[in-house]
Structure formats: C-alpha cells, structure tokens
Amino acid sequence: MAPSLSRVSEFWTTWGLRITCYLSFSAHVLLVVFARSRRHGTSRWQRGVLWLAYQTAEITATYALGDLSLSGTDDDAASPSRQQQLIAFWAPFLLLHLGGPDNITAYALEDNQLSERKCYEICAQLVGVFFTLYNYIYLGGSRALLAASVVMALLALAKYAEKACALYQGKLGNMRSSSEGMSSSHMDLFVSSSGRGVDNEQALLYAHKLFHFCKRAMFDSSVHMPADDDSSGGGYATSVKIFSLEWKGIFKVVEMELSLMYDILYTKAAVVHTWKGYLLRLISPVATAAAASLFWTWAYPEHGLEPADVRFTYIMLATAFLLDVLWLVRALGSSWTYSFLTAQPPELLWLQHEVVCSGRWRRLHRILASLDPCWLVFGKDPASYRRWSGVTGRYNLLQECTRRADGSDRVPSTSSHKFLTSLFGCQKEDVKEMLFQRIKQRLPLSKDYQTHPEDAYDMVDITTRWGHVAVRKFPDKSKLKDLELKLNFGREFQEDVLVWHIGTCIFLYCTDQPLTTGPLVKAIEVLSEYLMFLVAARPHMLPGLVLRSLFEDTFRALGQEWKKTCEAESNGRSFGARREKLAMALHEESLENQGRSRRERDGKNLLMLDGIEVGMELLKFHDEHMHQLLELVFDVWVDKLMYASTRCSRESHAKQLSRGGELTTIVWIMVQHAGLFRIGETNDQTSDRTTYIPKRGEEERTKKKEEEEKKKADYPTPCPRPIPPPALHTPGLWLEPAPDDLPSYTTWSELPPQPEPKPEPPRARPDEPKPAPPSPAPMLSERARKRRARTTTYATLYPA
C-alpha cells in the first residue's frame, strides 16, 4: 500500500501542476463552445458538460495558482531555471481562465449573488500571480519574459474584474440603479411600420427599444414607473406600438427581449458594451500578439525547456489571440452596439452619423452574419439562436397513473426532462396562433380590444382570478347562469389546476359527440397538460403554496381507481387508450354514486371528487352547446396560464432563462407591455385610466362631474375679493401690447390714491331662512319719556 501511495505522490508532484493547467485550459474552451447552447436547454448532456466545465475552470485555476505561488518558496537562494520560468508564465493564463469568456459569467442566478465575494477573490488571486512572477521571472532576470508576463497579467486582471462587475450588475436588486433614467427615446431604432413580416433582425432591434419594460419588470414588477413622454416613443405610446404587430411579430419581439435579459443576467453584455469594454477589446488582440512575440524572443532557442510545455504555451497564446479577435468582432457586430451608438448624447452625434447613418454598421453586421456557424453549417438565420426553442413539458395525470404496473404506492419521479417535448412542433400552426391570439385579445392595448372591448381584461382580472372571468363572460346567460357556482375553483392555484385537469380529461374523453373542432381540442389538451407539468415537475414556476402532498395523494387515488376497475381489462392497450378508459371509469362511477353525499363516500380523495364534479357539470350541456363549452374551457385555461405567468416570482422567471426559458415567462412579458402593475390598485382605480377600460372611465368622470355640479348648487362658492388692477406698468409683464391711454407713472409716490374695496357681506345659503326685519321702536308716552330721562341723569351723577 505504501509503495503505491508513494508512486502516486511522486506522479502528482511531477505532473499535477501540468494536469490542472491542461484541465483549466480545456474547461475554458468548452465554456466558449457550449455556453451558447443553454439558451435553448434542450440537451441534458450539453448542460452537464457546461456545468462540469464551469466548475472545473474555477477549481483547477485556483488550485494551480496556489500551487505556483507556494512551490517557489523552498529555493529562494538559487536562480530559477528556464523551465521554472516557463511554468510561471502560465500564471497569467490561469487568471485569464478565471475571468471566463464573454458569453458566460454565471451558470445559475445564485452565482450573481456572490459578486461581492469575487472582489476578495480577485485580490487574493492577484497577489498570488504577481508573487509567482516576482519569485520566478523577475528574479530570473529575463526582461522579455517579464514584459510578456506583465502584459498578460494586466489583461487577465481586466478580464477578471469585468466578470466581477458583470456578476454584480446581473443581480436583480442592482437592476434598478442601471435602469433609472433609461428611456427608449434615445434608441430610435428602425422597425417596419407595416406590422407584418417582422424578421429576426427587426424584432431584435425592436426588442432593444422595449427592453426597459422587461428590465423594470425583472427588478420589481409591482412598482409603478412613470410613463415616458409619448413624443419620445416611450411609455404608453411604445407599448401600443408592439400591439400593432400581428401575433407572430409580438411573439418574436418578446422572445428577443428575454434573450437580451439573458445577456444581462448570464453574460458580460452589461460591461462589454460600454466605452471601457470596447476599449479593452480593441487593446486585447494587440496586447496578446505583443506578448506572443516577446515570449518567442525569449523561448528561442529552446535550450533547457520541455518541448511539450513550449507547445502548450504557444497553444494558449494562439487561443487567447483568436478568442480576443472573436470577442472584438462579435462586440462590434452585435445589436447591443447598434443600441449603444444610437443612445449617445448630442455631442457624439457625429459618431452615430459616421457608423450608423452611413450604413457601415449594417454592412459589418451582414458580413459577420454570413460567417456565423449557424449560417455556414445549418443555413439558419444567425439571430434565430436568440429565439425560444418552443420545448416545454406536458404531463397527463391520468396517463401517468396507468403506467404503473407494480401496484406500489410510491409516486414515480417527475423529472422535468422526462416530459419535455415540443409544444407546437408536432401540432399545426393554428394551435399556436389560437393561443396567442386569445392572449392578445385579453390585453387591453391590442387592436382586438378596439373591436371587441367586452373581451378585454383589466389587470385585476389577470392577476387575481384564474377562470372566474371566463365563466362570467360566457355568452349563454339564460341556461348557464349557475355554471360559475357549480364549477369548482380551488382555494390554491395548484389545487385548482389538479381539479380542472381531471375535469377536462373527463369532459374530453367521455363525450358521446365527435369533437370536430380539432385545433380547439388540441389547444385545450396542450394547456391543461402544460400547467399540470408545472405542478408535477416545476412547482417553483407557479404562484401560491407548493402542494406536493396533495398531488401525490391524488396520484395514488387515481392509481387505485385504475387498479380496481380497469387494469385487468387494459392489457396491451396504448397509454392513450388507457387514460380514456380511466376517464370513462371515473365517469361511470360518478353516475352510480350520483345520489350519495360526500360523507357517504369516505376514503375518496377530495380533489379527485372535485375534478369529477367539474367534468360532470361540463358534460350536462354538451348536447346543445359543445362549441361554446370548448370555448369556455379553453378560455378558463388561458386565464389560468395568464395568472400563473403574472403571479410567478421574478426570480423563478430569471432562473428559468438559464434552462431554456418557459412559456409562462413569454406570457408574463406580453402582459407587462399591456400595463404596469401598481400597488393597491383596485378595479375602479384601474377603470379610471383610459388605457384599460375607456367606457367605464368615461362613465366615472361623467358621474363625478354631476356630483360636483350638485354640490355647487347646494353650497355656492363665495365671490373672491376683487383684486385692484396694476397701476404701475412694468415692461415685459404684459401678455398683450399695453393700451395707448395707459398713464405713465414713474414713482409710487405719484400714484393716485386707490379707493379701499368694500367687503361684501357673506352670502346666505339658498335654503337658509332670511332674518326678520327689525321691529320699529314702540311709541312712549310723555310720562314714560320723563321717567327714562330722570333715570339716565341719576346714573350719570351717581355712577355705581
């Protein structure tokens, strides 16, 4: 045992530092290659490789720098050899690997919370690098290698500091300061005014113009932000413009906005597209080339050097130079640069004219797009990688219950990757169109609101109700007036999704009519199974309490029903046929127990019973109102989707961006463009804004005006005291030319005396009785007058 451990120790002493440097370099290259793929999050192994590379780059570079800084303290008296100097020259590259590439800074949102710790790590790593360079290279006396090391060390330090700044600006709490004063008025980007056929490039530029909405929503969606001036194209006017596009254009623009938010949260975009960032990228290739030339003058001839180590050093220098050129070209051709140039102050308008207005940037952008691997290899638009992949989850609770063949009570694992599928890839385009057209119809700023204002929702309907409004807007009020009372809406949202998912399955699978409206039925299935997937696999993307125990109890109850009634008869059937068989069994059992109360049905899961009741109530009206019922169920699920999107936490939306995005996040940003949420806003307060419900707001203003007129009639306002006209003419204060007959007085002493205005007596109220006139003094007799005179004289002579 001891000899083997000694051999391992000897091997690691000789090759350990080289192995860690090889791993650090490989992890850095893997990050560059695979960082772009996680925008879609479709491949599990790619995400695993990216996570492993991210962790390896941090650990190996830190270990190697510590090993280098400590290994030279044992032989201070002797001059370091050329081989030791060569190994020490790797220290700046390790620091450069810690800085990371431009296309990834944080793997998860929690990494941004550790940005303050990065400052202390930078100081510690910097001390280790410069101590290594001093101990080996400076004391070695090689000026060429020392100059190359200092150049690479300063470049690596700048890249590492950029990563720390990008992590700091990626914190959701720090976005408020960066978005203050941010307005779309400076970003006068060109977008086709036709509203149709918006391509990826136009959608990306339009997303830059609207990005302040997305950014403000991320740092606090409940704080009211003041509307920008309509003349600048921001605020309310900018929100209206996006809804002038067709649904495909809106969907494309929102996808691009979320892609830009991904850049802020998980890449260096926030620090790259600044004056300092552009300057660093212009200097980096030149500095790397200069360091490579200095190293070549020192390393040639290769006496006393390991050829493998020299080749590895050249590989690191060449890779660093190519990556610097790549980051420079991508930065200059990025749409962020276009937005940066158009947002410059007036004193730099010449730069905007020379680069943007002259068309130089667009020509550069087209050249770089033609060289992009997406276009060269796959023939895709280079901007298409920014769009959402459309991959999401679908989970049918009845179908998953029938998969269990062992009969155990253990709920199977609900890994999100197991149920991922293309939301619209296998369906027709009209299903996707139906969903987003209905969402657009709900939002008050869309064109559909102008033609169908009764279908629009205010913000209270979207953010507080998850299906009630759809039932209240049902067209047939006479026959279905009690439908809202009979349809059960859960107290918690996840409970409500479970109930309505079971009821929807029973309604769709147990009807005796052929469902001819295929796209509508398919859209209902997609939404029902998608929200059920969020309950089962991603409960953090839903608002309210996480009711995992209720989900598991409902799963077991449905499994027991399947085992008791249908398992023996369904051998060899497909899973689709099995779920329909289970739905029919639940329907038949409900018909048999129709007269029994819940208390008599002890042992049954309450959520399962509520779901069966919802399905039974919908089936009562399917004979005459099938199409209306399908519209109702679809509207209910659309309401639930909008509620889940707007009430989900912003941290959950931000985290999901690093895993490929989510449909609820896209819907959330669409709703954000329809109107900003305000704390304490009620339905009536929302109605006062003509942005949402103009008709109701007009009625409120008319009613308020009538009340004010009535108050004026009851309590007239007293006339104000008249103000004397100015007697002294002061030039410049007249709004109109002065009259010719105006007397010219030069001093205040020459002013004639002004009569003092007599104050008017206060007016009495119209309903107040007028005071009676004073009664005349009574006539006194001669004797009485003499007695009053004597009394007055006595009081005067003999006062009390």
SEVO-118361 format. One line per 10 residues: number of its first residue (from 1); their letters; for each residue x negated, z negated, y of C-alpha. Coordinates in steps of 0.2 Angstrom, whole numbers, plus 5000, padded with zeros to 4 digits. Each point is the difference from the previous one (the first is absolute). Example, Ala and Ser with C-alpha at 12.3 -4.5 7.8 and 13.67 -1.06 7.14 Angstrom:
BEGIN
1> AS> 4938/4961/4978 | 4994/5003/5017 $
END
This chain:
BEGIN
1> MAPSLSRVSE> 5000/5000/5000 | 4986/4995/5012 | 4990/5017/4998 | 5016/5010/5003 | 5004/4990/5016 | 4982/5002/5006 | 5001/5019/4997 | 5016/5001/5010 | 4992/4990/5014 | 4985/5011/5000 $
11> FWTTWGLRIT> 5011/5016/5000 | 5010/4993/5015 | 4985/4995/5010 | 4993/5018/4998 | 5016/5010/5002 | 5013/4988/5007 | 4997/5005/5018 | 5000/5018/4996 | 5016/4999/4990 | 5010/4991/5014 $
21> CYLSFSAHVL> 4994/5013/5013 | 5005/5014/4988 | 5017/4992/4998 | 5002/4997/5019 | 4996/5018/5003 | 5012/5007/4986 | 5014/4988/5006 | 4998/5007/5018 | 5002/5018/4994 | 5015/4996/4989 $
31> LVVFARSRRH> 5009/4992/5015 | 4997/5016/5010 | 5007/5010/4986 | 5015/4990/4995 | 5006/4991/5016 | 5010/5015/5005 | 5010/5000/4984 | 5008/4983/5002 | 5011/5006/5014 | 5011/5007/4986 $
41> GTSRWQRGVL> 4997/4986/4987 | 5005/5011/4985 | 4986/4997/4988 | 4997/4983/4993 | 4982/5003/4995 | 4995/5007/5017 | 5006/4984/5008 | 4990/4990/4987 | 4984/5010/5003 | 5003/4998/5019 $
51> WLAYQTAEIT> 5002/4981/4999 | 4985/4999/4988 | 4989/5010/5012 | 5006/4990/5015 | 4995/4983/4992 | 4984/5007/4993 | 4994/5006/5017 | 5003/4983/5008 | 4992/4990/4985 | 4985/5011/4996 $
61> ATYALGDLSL> 4994/5003/5018 | 5001/4981/5004 | 4991/4995/4984 | 4986/5014/5003 | 4998/4994/5018 | 4998/4982/4995 | 4988/5005/4986 | 4989/5011/5012 | 4999/4986/5014 | 4995/4987/4987 $
71> SGTDDDAASP> 4988/5009/4989 | 4986/5002/5013 | 4998/4982/5004 | 4988/4997/4985 | 4986/5011/5006 | 4998/4998/5018 | 4981/5001/5001 | 4998/5016/4991 | 5005/5017/5009 | 5015/5008/4992 $
81> SRQQQLIAFW> 4997/5015/4990 | 5008/5017/5003 | 5012/4998/4986 | 5006/4984/5007 | 5002/5008/5017 | 5010/5014/4992 | 5012/4987/4992 | 5002/4991/5017 | 5005/5016/5008 | 5016/5000/4990 $
91> APFLLLHLGG> 5006/4984/5009 | 5007/5011/5015 | 5010/5011/4987 | 5007/4984/4992 | 5006/4995/5017 | 5007/5017/5003 | 5010/4999/4983 | 5007/4984/5006 | 5006/5009/5016 | 5010/5011/4988 $
101> PDNITAYALE> 5006/5018/5003 | 5012/5005/5014 | 5015/5003/4989 | 5002/4982/4993 | 4997/4983/5007 | 5012/4989/4991 | 5007/5002/4983 | 5014/4988/5003 | 5009/4993/5015 | 4992/4983/4997 $
111> DNQLSERKCY> 4983/5007/5003 | 5005/5002/5018 | 5003/4982/5002 | 4982/4996/4995 | 4993/5010/5015 | 4994/4984/5009 | 4989/4996/4985 | 4992/5017/5001 | 4992/4995/5016 | 4990/4986/4991 $
121> EICAQLVGVF> 4996/5011/4986 | 4993/5013/5012 | 4988/4987/5007 | 4995/4994/4983 | 4997/5018/4993 | 4991/5005/5016 | 4988/4985/4999 | 4996/5005/4982 | 4997/5018/5004 | 4988/4997/5015 $
131> FTLYNYIYLG> 4991/4986/4990 | 4997/5013/4986 | 4994/5013/5012 | 4988/4988/5009 | 4994/4992/4983 | 4996/5017/4992 | 4999/5014/5012 | 4994/4992/5017 | 4987/4990/4991 | 4995/5016/4990 $
141> GSRALLAASV> 4995/5009/5016 | 5009/5016/4997 | 5007/5006/5017 | 5009/5015/4993 | 5009/4990/4987 | 5004/4986/5012 | 5007/5013/5013 | 5011/5008/4986 | 5006/4982/4994 | 5004/4994/5018 $
151> VMALLALAKY> 5010/5016/5003 | 5010/4999/4984 | 5002/4981/5002 | 5008/5002/5017 | 5011/5014/4994 | 5006/4990/4985 | 5003/4985/5012 | 5011/5011/5011 | 5010/5006/4985 | 5002/4982/4993 $
161> AEKACALYQG> 5006/4994/5017 | 5012/5014/5001 | 5008/4995/4983 | 5002/4982/5007 | 5009/5006/5015 | 5011/5012/4990 | 5005/4985/4989 | 5003/4990/5015 | 5011/5013/5008 | 5009/5003/4984 $
171> KLGNMRSSSE> 5008/4983/5000 | 5018/5001/5004 | 4999/4986/5012 | 4987/5009/5011 | 5010/5016/5001 | 5010/4993/5015 | 4985/4999/5012 | 4995/5018/4995 | 5017/5007/5002 | 5003/4992/5017 $
181> GMSSSHMDLF> 5001/5013/5013 | 5000/5014/4987 | 5013/5013/5005 | 5003/5017/4994 | 5000/5007/5017 | 4981/5003/4999 | 5002/5009/4983 | 5008/5016/5006 | 4999/5009/4983 | 5008/5017/4996 $
191> VSSSGRGVDN> 5014/5000/4988 | 5011/5015/4996 | 5016/4997/5010 | 5010/5010/4988 | 5002/4985/4989 | 4998/5010/4984 | 4986/5005/4989 | 4988/4986/5006 | 4984/5002/4990 | 4988/4986/4995 $
201> EQALLYAHKL> 4989/5002/5016 | 5014/5000/5012 | 5008/4985/4991 | 4983/4991/5001 | 4998/5003/5019 | 5018/4994/5002 | 4996/4985/4990 | 4986/4995/5012 | 5012/5001/5014 | 5012/4988/4992 $
211> FHFCKRAMFD> 4987/4989/4992 | 5003/4986/5012 | 5017/4997/4992 | 4993/4998/4983 | 4986/4989/5007 | 5011/4989/5009 | 5012/4998/4985 | 4985/4995/4990 | 4994/4986/5011 | 5018/4993/5003 $
221> SSVHMPADDD> 5016/5009/4997 | 5011/4987/5008 | 4993/5000/5017 | 5008/5011/5014 | 4988/5012/5008 | 5004/5007/5017 | 5005/5018/5000 | 4988/5012/5007 | 5004/5012/5014 | 5011/5014/4994 $
231> SSGGGYATSV> 4990/5012/5011 | 4984/4996/4990 | 5008/5005/4984 | 4999/4983/4993 | 5012/4986/4995 | 5018/5005/4998 | 4997/5018/5004 | 4986/5001/4987 | 5011/4993/4987 | 5014/5012/5003 $
241> KIFSLEWKGI> 4988/5015/4998 | 4996/4996/4982 | 5018/5000/4996 | 5002/5017/5007 | 4990/5006/4985 | 5008/5004/4983 | 4998/4987/4986 | 4985/5008/4993 | 4991/5000/5016 | 5004/4981/5003 $
251> FKVVEMELSL> 4995/4996/4982 | 4983/5009/5003 | 4997/4992/5017 | 5003/4982/4993 | 4989/5004/4985 | 4986/5004/5013 | 5003/4985/5010 | 4998/4989/4985 | 4984/5010/4995 | 4993/4995/5018 $
261> MYDILYTKAA> 5005/4982/4997 | 4990/5001/4984 | 4985/5006/5010 | 5001/4985/5011 | 5002/4987/4986 | 4988/5007/4987 | 4987/5011/5008 | 4989/5000/5015 | 5011/5012/5011 | 5003/4986/5013 $
271> VVHTWKGYLL> 4982/4999/5004 | 4994/5018/4996 | 5011/5008/5012 | 4993/4992/5016 | 4985/5004/5011 | 4989/4989/4991 | 5005/5006/4983 | 4998/5019/5005 | 4983/4995/5007 | 4994/4992/4984 $
281> RLISPVATAA> 5005/5015/4990 | 4991/5011/5011 | 4984/4990/4999 | 5001/4996/4981 | 4995/5017/4993 | 4986/5001/5012 | 4994/4983/4996 | 5001/5002/4981 | 4990/5016/5001 | 4987/4992/5011 $
291> AASLFWTWAY> 4998/4986/4987 | 4999/5012/4986 | 4986/5009/5009 | 4991/4984/5003 | 5001/4994/4982 | 4994/5017/4994 | 4984/4998/5011 | 4997/4983/4993 | 5004/5004/4981 | 4990/5016/4999 $
301> PEHGLEPADV> 4989/5000/4990 | 5008/4988/4987 | 4985/4990/4996 | 5005/4983/4993 | 5019/5004/5000 | 5012/5001/4985 | 5006/5018/5000 | 5018/4995/4995 | 5001/4988/5015 | 4994/5013/5012 $
311> RFTYIMLATA> 5013/5012/4993 | 5014/4987/5002 | 4994/4997/5018 | 5002/5018/5004 | 5017/5001/4992 | 5006/4985/5010 | 4993/5008/5016 | 5008/5017/4996 | 5017/4992/4996 | 5000/4990/5016 $
321> FLLDVLWLVR> 4996/5016/5010 | 5014/5010/4991 | 5013/4986/5002 | 4995/4998/5019 | 5003/5018/5002 | 5016/4999/4991 | 5007/4985/5010 | 4995/5009/5016 | 5009/5016/4995 | 5015/4991/4994 $
331> ALGSSWTYSF> 5001/4990/5016 | 4999/5015/5012 | 5013/5010/4990 | 5012/4985/4997 | 5017/4999/5009 | 4994/4983/5006 | 4988/5009/5011 | 5013/5012/5007 | 5010/4984/5005 | 4985/4992/5007 $
341> LTAQPPELLW> 4996/5014/5011 | 5018/5002/5007 | 5001/4982/5004 | 4985/5000/5012 | 5002/4994/5018 | 5001/5013/5014 | 4982/4999/5005 | 4996/5007/4982 | 5013/5014/5001 | 4985/5013/5000 $
351> LQHEVVCSGR> 4996/4994/4982 | 5018/5003/4994 | 5000/5017/5009 | 4983/5006/4992 | 5004/4994/4982 | 5019/5000/4998 | 5007/5012/5013 | 4987/5013/4996 | 5005/5000/4982 | 4982/4994/4994 $
361> WRRLHRILAS> 5007/4985/4990 | 5013/5011/4991 | 4987/5012/4995 | 4989/4987/4993 | 5015/4992/4991 | 5004/5016/4992 | 4982/5003/4994 | 4999/4983/4993 | 5017/5001/4992 | 4994/5016/4991 $
371> LDPCWLVFGK> 4985/4991/4993 | 5010/4985/4994 | 5000/4998/4981 | 5019/4999/4999 | 5000/5018/5007 | 4985/5007/4990 | 5005/4992/4983 | 5018/4998/5000 | 5006/5011/5014 | 5010/4986/5008 $
381> DPASYRRWSG> 5002/4997/5019 | 4986/4987/5004 | 5012/4989/5010 | 5012/4999/4984 | 4989/4986/4993 | 5007/4989/5014 | 5018/5002/4994 | 5009/4988/4988 | 4998/5006/4982 | 5019/4996/4996 $
391> VTGRYNLLQE> 4995/4990/4985 | 5011/4984/4998 | 5008/4990/4986 | 5016/5001/4991 | 5007/4986/4989 | 5016/5000/4991 | 5004/4983/4994 | 5012/5005/4986 | 4988/5013/4993 | 4986/4987/5000 $
401> CTRRADGSDR> 5011/4988/4991 | 5003/5012/4986 | 4981/5003/4997 | 4997/4983/4992 | 5000/5002/4982 | 4992/4983/4995 | 5015/4990/5006 | 4989/4987/5009 | 5006/4991/5016 | 4983/5004/5009 $
411> VPSTSSHKFL> 5003/5012/5015 | 4988/5014/4998 | 4986/5003/5014 | 5007/5010/5015 | 4983/5007/5006 | 5003/5012/5014 | 4990/5014/4993 | 5011/5001/4984 | 5015/5005/5010 | 4991/5011/5013 $
421> TSLFGCQKED> 5007/5018/5001 | 5003/5013/5013 | 5015/4996/5010 | 5005/5018/5005 | 4988/5010/4989 | 5012/5002/4986 | 5016/5001/5010 | 5006/5014/5011 | 4996/5000/5018 | 5018/4997/5005 $
431> VKEMLFQRIK> 4999/4982/4993 | 4986/4996/5012 | 5009/5009/5014 | 5016/4990/4997 | 4991/4983/5001 | 4991/5003/5016 | 5014/5009/5008 | 5011/4985/4996 | 4987/4988/5007 | 4998/5011/5016 $
441> QRLPLSKDYQ> 5019/5000/5002 | 5000/4981/5000 | 4987/4999/5015 | 5008/5000/5017 | 4987/5012/5008 | 5002/5015/4989 | 5010/5015/5003 | 5012/4996/4987 | 5006/4985/5010 | 5006/5012/5014 $
451> THPEDAYDMV> 5011/5009/4988 | 5005/4985/4989 | 4998/4984/5010 | 5011/4990/4988 | 4987/5002/4987 | 4986/4992/5010 | 4994/4982/4998 | 4994/4988/5012 | 4984/4990/4997 | 5011/4985/4994 $
461> DITTRWGHVA> 5008/5010/4987 | 4983/5007/4994 | 4991/4983/5000 | 5013/4988/4994 | 5012/5009/4988 | 4996/5008/4984 | 5016/5010/4996 | 5014/4992/5009 | 5001/5013/5014 | 5001/5014/4987 $
471> VRKFPDKSKL> 5015/4993/4992 | 5008/4996/5017 | 4998/5018/5005 | 5008/5007/4984 | 5012/5013/5006 | 5015/4996/4989 | 5006/4983/5008 | 5017/5000/4992 | 4996/4999/4982 | 4983/4992/5001 $
481> KDLELKLNFG> 5002/4987/5013 | 4996/4986/4989 | 4985/5008/4992 | 4988/4990/5011 | 5007/4984/4993 | 4999/5006/4982 | 4983/5007/5001 | 4987/4986/4998 | 4985/4999/5012 | 4988/4987/4995 $
491> REFQEDVLVW> 4994/4986/5011 | 4982/5005/4997 | 4994/5018/5001 | 4991/5001/4983 | 5016/4992/4992 | 5010/5013/5009 | 4989/5014/4993 | 5002/4994/4982 | 5019/4999/5002 | 5002/5017/5007 $
501> HIGTCIFLYC> 4987/5008/4988 | 5011/4994/4985 | 5016/5005/5009 | 4993/5018/5004 | 4994/5003/4983 | 5018/4995/4993 | 5008/5011/5013 | 4990/5015/4996 | 4999/4999/4981 | 5018/4995/4997 $
511> TDQPLTTGPL> 5010/5012/5010 | 5011/5012/4990 | 4998/5013/5013 | 4986/5013/5000 | 4988/4996/5015 | 4999/5018/5007 | 4991/4994/5016 | 4983/4999/4992 | 4989/4997/5015 | 5011/4986/5006 $
521> VKAIEVLSEY> 4999/4992/4983 | 4982/5002/4999 | 4997/4993/5017 | 5010/4985/4995 | 4989/4997/4984 | 4984/5003/5010 | 5004/4987/5013 | 5007/4987/4988 | 4985/5001/4988 | 4988/5000/5014 $
531> LMFLVAARPH> 5006/4984/5008 | 5002/4993/4982 | 4981/5004/4998 | 4996/4991/5016 | 5009/4984/4993 | 4991/5002/4983 | 4983/5005/5004 | 4997/4998/5019 | 5011/4986/5007 | 4988/4997/5014 $
541> MLPGLVLRSL> 5007/5017/5008 | 5018/4992/5001 | 5006/4987/5012 | 5007/4983/4996 | 4996/4989/4985 | 4991/5006/4985 | 5013/4997/4986 | 4989/5003/4985 | 5009/4988/4989 | 5017/5008/5003 $
551> FEDTFRALGQ> 4993/5017/4996 | 4993/4994/4983 | 5016/4991/4996 | 5010/5016/5003 | 4988/5010/4990 | 5002/4988/4985 | 5019/5000/5002 | 5000/5019/4999 | 4988/5000/4986 | 5011/4988/4990 $
561> EWKKTCEAES> 5016/5011/5004 | 4990/5015/4993 | 4994/4991/4985 | 5018/4993/4996 | 5010/5016/5002 | 4990/5016/5001 | 4983/4998/4991 | 5005/5004/4983 | 5009/5016/5005 | 4987/5007/5011 $
571> NGRSFGARRE> 4986/5003/4989 | 4991/5017/5004 | 5009/5002/5016 | 4991/5004/5016 | 4998/4987/5014 | 5012/5009/5011 | 5013/5000/4987 | 4997/4981/4996 | 5002/4995/5018 | 5017/5009/5001 $
581> KLAMALHEES> 5005/4992/4983 | 4996/4983/5008 | 5010/5004/5015 | 5015/5005/4990 | 4998/4984/4990 | 5000/4989/5016 | 5015/5010/5006 | 5010/4998/4984 | 4996/4981/4999 | 5006/4998/5018 $
591> LENQGRSRRE> 5017/5009/4995 | 5002/4988/4986 | 4997/4984/5010 | 5009/5006/5015 | 5013/4986/5000 | 4987/4986/4997 | 4993/4990/5014 | 4981/4998/5002 | 5001/4982/4995 | 5007/5006/4983 $
601> RDGKNLLMLD> 4985/5012/4998 | 4986/4986/4999 | 4983/5006/4996 | 5001/5016/5009 | 4988/5004/5014 | 5008/5000/5017 | 4991/5014/5008 | 5004/5011/4985 | 5018/4995/5001 | 5000/5004/5019 $
611> GIEVGMELLK> 4992/5017/4997 | 5013/5004/4987 | 5014/4995/5012 | 4992/5012/5013 | 5000/5014/4988 | 5018/4997/4994 | 5007/4999/5018 | 4991/5017/5004 | 5008/5008/4984 | 5018/4995/5005 $
621> FHDEHMHQLL> 5000/5014/5014 | 4990/5013/4991 | 5015/5011/4995 | 5005/5005/5018 | 4985/4996/5010 | 4984/5004/4990 | 4991/5010/5014 | 5004/4986/5013 | 4994/4987/4988 | 4984/5009/4997 $
631> ELVFDVWVDK> 4998/5001/5018 | 5004/4981/5002 | 4987/4995/4987 | 4987/5011/5007 | 5003/4993/5017 | 4999/4982/4994 | 4983/5004/4992 | 4994/5009/5015 | 5005/4984/5010 | 4990/4989/4988 $
641> LMYASTRCSR> 4985/5011/5001 | 5000/4999/5019 | 5002/4981/5000 | 4986/4998/4987 | 4989/5011/5011 | 5003/4991/5017 | 5000/4982/4993 | 4984/5002/4990 | 4985/4991/5007 | 4988/5011/5010 $
651> ESHAKQLSRG> 4986/4993/4989 | 5008/5007/4985 | 5002/5017/5008 | 4982/4999/5005 | 4993/4995/4983 | 5010/5014/4992 | 4992/5013/5010 | 4984/4997/4991 | 5009/5003/4983 | 5007/5017/5004 $
661> GELTTIVWIM> 5015/4995/5012 | 5018/4996/4997 | 5016/5009/5004 | 5007/4984/5008 | 4985/5001/5013 | 5005/5018/5005 | 5018/4994/5002 | 4994/4985/5010 | 4990/5011/5013 | 5015/5012/5001 $
671> VQHAGLFRIG> 5011/4986/5005 | 4987/4993/5012 | 5001/5017/5010 | 5019/4997/5002 | 4998/4984/5009 | 4989/4985/5002 | 5006/4984/4994 | 5003/4985/5012 | 5001/4982/4996 | 5017/4992/5001 $
681> ETNDQTSDRT> 5009/5017/5003 | 5018/5000/4995 | 5012/5014/4996 | 5008/4999/5017 | 4983/5000/5009 | 4995/5015/4990 | 5015/5009/5005 | 4997/4998/5018 | 4985/5012/4998 | 5005/5018/5001 $
691> TYIPKRGEEE> 4986/5004/4988 | 5010/4994/4986 | 5019/5000/5002 | 5004/5008/5017 | 5019/4999/4997 | 5000/4982/4997 | 4988/4997/5015 | 5012/5010/5012 | 5015/4989/4995 | 4990/4984/5003 $
701> RTKKKEEEEK> 4994/5006/5017 | 5018/5005/5005 | 5007/4983/4994 | 4987/4991/5010 | 5003/5010/5016 | 5019/4996/4998 | 4996/4981/4999 | 4989/5001/5015 | 5014/5009/5010 | 5012/4986/4995 $
711> KKADYPTPCP> 4989/4986/5005 | 4997/5009/5017 | 5019/5000/5003 | 5002/4982/4995 | 4985/4993/5010 | 4995/5012/5014 | 4983/5000/5006 | 4998/4992/5018 | 4994/5013/5013 | 4981/4997/5003 $
721> RPIPPPALHT> 4994/4995/5017 | 4997/5015/5011 | 4982/5004/5003 | 4996/5005/5018 | 4993/5017/5002 | 4981/5001/5004 | 4997/5000/5018 | 4981/5004/4999 | 4996/5018/4994 | 4984/4999/4989 $
731> PGLWLEPAPD> 4993/5017/4996 | 5000/5004/4981 | 5014/4989/4995 | 5014/5013/5003 | 5007/5009/4985 | 5007/5013/5012 | 4994/5006/5018 | 5004/4987/5013 | 5014/5005/5013 | 4996/5006/5017 $
741> DLPSYTTWSE> 5010/4987/5009 | 4990/4985/4992 | 4994/4989/5014 | 4981/4997/4999 | 4995/4982/5001 | 4982/4996/4999 | 5000/4981/5000 | 5012/4987/4992 | 5002/4992/5017 | 5009/5016/5007 $
751> LPPQPEPKPE> 5013/4999/4986 | 5017/4997/5007 | 5009/4984/4993 | 5010/5003/4985 | 5017/4993/4998 | 5000/4986/4986 | 5011/5007/4986 | 5016/4989/4997 | 5001/4994/4982 | 5016/5005/4992 $
761> PPRARPDEPK> 5011/4987/4992 | 4999/5000/4981 | 5014/5010/4992 | 5013/4991/4990 | 5004/5006/4982 | 5015/5012/4999 | 5009/4987/4989 | 4996/4985/5010 | 5015/4994/5011 | 4998/5002/5019 $
771> PAPPSPAPML> 4999/4983/5010 | 5015/4996/5009 | 4999/5002/5019 | 4998/4983/5010 | 5016/4992/5005 | 5003/4998/5019 | 4997/4983/5008 | 5016/4990/5001 | 5008/4997/5017 | 4997/4982/5006 $
781> SERARKRRAR> 5012/4991/5012 | 4994/4993/5016 | 5000/4982/4994 | 4989/5006/4985 | 4988/5009/5011 | 4998/4984/5011 | 4996/4989/4985 | 4987/5012/4993 | 4991/5000/5017 | 5000/4981/5001 $
791> TTTYATLYPA> 4992/5000/4983 | 4987/5012/5004 | 4995/4990/5016 | 4999/4984/4991 | 4989/5007/4987 | 4988/5007/5013 | 4999/4983/5010 | 4999/4989/4985 | 4991/5009/4986 | 4999/4992/4983 $
END
